Amino acid sequence: MHVRQLLGAYVLGALAPGEGRFVAVHLRRCAGCRTAYREVADTPSLLALLAETDLAPVEQSPSGPEEE
């Protein structure tokens, strides 16, 4: 598995300790993966801004989404 596939779990702190160390070491050596990491690094902060109601399914009318 390539490190980029682990970045989402890495920024969320969801990797096993060994996997997290592997990703951290790789990020020190690989500029491309560091760039990809920076693109997702703020994800936990952004997710924290959501309320549970923001994640609720939106009901749609048969004709499509309602206009605001």
Secondary structure as UniProt FT lines:
FT   HELIX           3..6
FT   HELIX           7..11
FT   TURN            12..13
FT   HELIX           17..29
FT   HELIX           31..40
FT   TURN            41..42
FT   HELIX           43..48
FT   HELIX           52..55
FT   TURN            62..63
//
